Amino acid sequence: MSKTNVQLPYFDELLEQLRKGNPDAIQAFGRHVHWGYWENPDAADGSVADFAEAAERLCRRVCDSGSVGDGMRILDCGCGFGGTIASLNERFSNVQLVGLNIDERQLERARKEVKPRAGNQIDFVQGDACELPFEDASFDVVLAVECIFHFPSRERFFKEARRVLKPGGKLAICDFVPTSFMMPFIKFMDLFVKNSVSQVYGNVNSHYTLGDYQNLAKNTGFVSQIEENITSNTLPTYPVVCRLMRESGNIEAGNITMGADWLGRLGLTHYMILSFDAK
């Protein structure tokens, strides 16, 4: 599937900032394009460098929840600029790493920036996470780091992940997960903000509760293993990202992101790491 089949306004803007050589954009998002994790959120200093380190920590926590290890074949869906692949390449040996993304522009940057260490293999493949172009039972771990809300269907992705995983393999993701009692409010608010959100972030489906994930896992051949709420550890992300958005002139993006910040602070939406074992 080509890039023209999807709308990626956030990456359109980010790629332009990277092309211009914006030093903050390069440091903040040149490797990882997702939120950060702080063991002690009060220690966050609000700097771009601190955020970049926190983004690496979040990546590692998701990978660790998938029990990644030496000698494995690992698929990272929605791989962005290859940050998770780069992290895995630096941490593990004799691994076969595959990054998949629907946007060839992101893959072009990943191929330039991420090179395999001796003994490791890296491939970046254009494709749809809901129609994985890989053989059955060909991976030990499948990852989706802060991107599943963009996929056309979580159910199709889970079915495809299960298909390409070996028996006993693992699926690990992170996502913004609304509380069940929040769902009527979110659906109501969609009537007013969905168009604005799509103009900033593209297609976003944030309607999946933890109960929905538990049922989805059960129905697609997975057993839920880790359900970790790390909302408080991610909150220092918002001031940094909002500031960078506004400094780049994207005021609307900053406002929408700040709204998501308040949903997390009020406990209405949780940022969660989830992992599942393939039966």
PEJO-V532608 format. One record per pair of residues at least 4 apart in sequence whose ideal C-beta (glycine too) atoms are under 7 Angstrom apart, sorted by the first residue. I is the first residue (numbers start at 1). J is the second residue. If there is no record, write none. Layout:
# PEJO-V532608
i j
I J
I J
This chain:
# PEJO-V532608
i j
1 5
1 102
1 128
3 102
3 103
3 104
3 105
6 102
6 202
7 202
7 203
8 12
8 103
8 202
9 13
9 199
9 200
9 202
10 14
10 200
10 201
10 202
11 15
11 103
11 106
12 16
13 17
13 248
13 250
14 18
14 25
14 29
15 19
15 105
16 20
17 22
17 25
17 248
18 22
18 25
18 26
18 30
22 26
23 27
24 28
24 48
24 244
25 29
26 30
27 48
27 49
27 52
28 48
28 51
28 52
28 244
29 33
30 81
31 81
31 83
31 86
32 55
32 56
32 59
32 83
33 80
33 81
34 55
34 58
34 145
34 146
35 58
35 146
35 234
35 237
35 271
36 51
36 54
36 55
36 57
36 58
36 234
36 236
36 237
37 54
37 57
37 58
37 61
37 230
37 233
37 234
38 43
38 44
38 54
38 233
38 236
39 233
41 232
41 233
41 235
41 236
44 50
44 236
45 50
46 50
46 239
46 240
47 51
48 52
48 240
49 53
50 54
51 55
51 237
51 240
52 56
53 57
54 58
55 59
56 60
56 87
57 61
58 62
59 63
59 83
59 84
59 87
59 145
60 64
60 87
61 65
61 273
62 66
62 143
62 145
62 172
62 174
62 273
63 68
63 84
63 87
63 88
63 143
63 172
64 68
65 172
65 226
65 273
65 275
66 141
66 143
66 170
66 172
66 275
67 170
68 72
68 74
68 88
68 92
68 141
69 92
70 92
70 93
70 94
70 95
71 94
71 95
72 95
72 140
72 141
73 96
73 138
73 139
73 140
74 88
74 95
74 97
74 139
74 140
74 141
74 143
75 98
75 100
75 139
75 142
75 143
75 164
76 84
76 85
76 99
76 100
76 143
77 100
77 129
77 142
77 143
77 144
77 147
78 101
78 129
78 144
78 147
78 150
79 84
79 85
79 99
79 100
79 101
79 110
79 124
80 101
80 106
81 106
81 109
81 110
81 113
82 86
82 99
82 110
82 113
82 114
82 124
83 87
84 88
84 143
84 145
85 89
85 97
85 99
85 114
85 122
86 90
86 114
87 91
88 92
88 95
88 97
89 97
89 114
89 116
89 117
89 120
89 122
93 119
93 120
94 119
94 120
95 120
96 121
97 120
97 121
97 122
98 123
98 125
99 110
99 124
100 125
100 127
100 129
101 106
101 107
101 126
102 126
102 127
102 128
104 108
104 126
106 110
107 111
107 124
107 126
108 112
109 113
110 114
110 124
111 124
114 122
116 120
116 121
116 122
125 133
127 132
127 133
129 151
129 157
130 151
130 152
130 153
130 156
130 157
130 160
131 160
132 160
132 164
134 138
134 164
136 163
136 164
137 165
137 166
138 164
139 164
139 165
139 166
139 169
140 166
140 169
141 169
141 170
141 172
142 161
142 164
142 165
142 171
143 172
144 148
144 173
145 174
146 174
148 154
148 157
148 173
148 175
149 175
149 176
149 204
149 205
149 206
150 202
150 203
150 204
151 157
152 156
153 157
154 158
154 208
154 216
155 159
155 216
155 220
156 160
157 161
158 162
158 216
158 220
158 222
159 163
159 220
160 164
161 165
161 171
162 220
162 221
162 222
162 278
165 169
165 171
165 278
167 278
168 277
168 278
169 278
170 275
170 276
170 277
170 278
171 222
171 275
171 276
171 278
172 275
173 274
174 271
174 272
174 273
175 208
175 272
175 274
176 206
176 269
176 271
177 208
177 209
177 210
177 269
177 270
177 272
178 182
178 183
178 186
178 206
178 209
178 268
178 269
179 268
179 270
180 209
180 211
182 186
182 268
182 269
183 187
183 207
183 209
184 188
185 189
186 190
186 206
186 207
189 193
190 194
193 197
194 198
195 199
196 200
196 252
196 256
197 201
197 204
197 256
198 202
198 203
198 204
200 252
200 253
200 256
208 212
208 213
210 214
210 227
211 215
212 216
213 217
213 274
214 218
214 224
215 219
216 220
217 222
217 223
217 224
217 276
221 278
221 279
222 276
222 277
222 278
222 279
223 276
223 277
223 279
224 276
225 275
225 276
225 277
226 273
226 274
226 275
227 272
227 274
228 272
228 273
229 270
229 272
230 234
230 271
230 272
230 273
231 235
231 264
231 270
231 271
234 271
235 264
235 265
237 241
238 242
238 257
238 258
238 261
239 243
240 244
241 245
241 257
242 246
242 254
242 257
242 258
243 247
244 248
245 250
245 253
245 254
245 257
246 250
246 251
246 254
250 254
251 255
252 256
253 257
254 258
255 259
256 260
257 261
258 262
259 263
260 264
261 265
262 266
263 268
263 269
264 269
264 271
